Amino acid sequence: MSSTEAVVESQSRFAGRGTWPAEPANNLVAWVPGGEPGRTLAGPSDGGTETREDHAPNDVDRHVVRGALLLISALALGFALNVVAGGRVEQSATQSEEFNALRTELAAGTAAGQPRLSDGRPLPLGTPIALLEIPSIGVHQVVDEGTTGAVLMDGPGHLRSSVFPGGVGTSEIFGRSATYGGPFARIAQLRKGAKITVTSQNGTFTFSVVDVRRAGAVIPALDAGHARLTLATATESSFVPTGVVWVDANLDGGTVFAAYPPVMKTVSADEQPLGTIASTPGSLVGWLTKVMALLVAFGLVLAGAIWTWRKRGHPQAWIIFSGPIAVVGYFLAGLVGALLPNVM
């Protein structure tokens, strides 16, 4: 029989039956032009047709994009929680440590009483210098040297172009209004006559509020030889600050010490009210270096998580990489927080 006759005979054998020969018993993955990849044709033992995902390239891309979006969303949420809630807890813990250290130094007479070290160098940023208390609004905070955003994450800071609290002239202290504990959130509510106490190596000084003002208001005159304390924080809106509120308080009698000259006449832009790290090129370069290092670390963690997600399974990826992602996210949130205005 010729090959042509064999084909004709095969076709006539199945003519009119409306079916093709039974499919193989083993499942086959078939692809039909214009159809869906991953269709499995079941044999007679399966009693039907079953569909399974076959990790087509489009599916892999979709999983990667979805995972990346979930991680980015988690980082954004972590940043918000860090600034509002986590920052408050961290700031409180730092304040507790600094209070214990300052109390010990005051008792030993070794606390910083001037803006320079014994060798003439300026005090390092973040050095605790005084305890600030405002009973009427519940403020009990250690004041650190400097007013950069990083310093004010830990609590109020002393403006380095002003004298130390209690010295002849005006001493300025900045604090945040909303983020990282918001220690100065209520200073705009202070009334004239409200008491403010500052305790430092130079003594204990009590001030009385004489004015609460905004930008453009006239600064109350200060008599020669007297001491003033001025507090400052963001105003108008907690998370979208558009201005600064100032609280002026004059010293209630007592001994005024001859203040040491400030370490500088003017401070850099990032230490002024509403200043950010982006205001100073030198500080911005250091910040960008840290951010790049963290982004590299995040990229490595993300790559490992995606590989584990695809090769080992979803639960394993979450179990292994949740911790590293949280750690990187925590430090990244701290760096992003440094971009916020220093008194926000």
Buried (B, 14 or more C-beta within 10 A) or exposed (E): EEEEEEEEEEEEEEEEEEEEEEBEEEBEEEEEEEEEBBBBBBEEEEEEEEEEEEEEEEEEEEBBEEBEEEBEEBBEEBBEBBBBEBBBEBBEEBBEEBBEEBBEBBEEEEBBBBBBEEEEEBBEBBBBBBBBBBEBBEBEBBBBBBBBBBBBBBBBBBBBBBBBBBBBBBBBBBBBBBBBBBBBBBBBEBEEEBBBBBBBBBBEBBBBBBBBBEEEEEEEEBEEEBBBBBBBBBBEEBEEBEEBBBBBBBBEEEEBBEBBEBBEEEBBBBBBBBBBBBBBEEBBEEBEEBBEEBEEBBEEBBEBBBEBBBEEEEEEBEEBBEEBBEEBBBBBBBBBBBEBBBBB
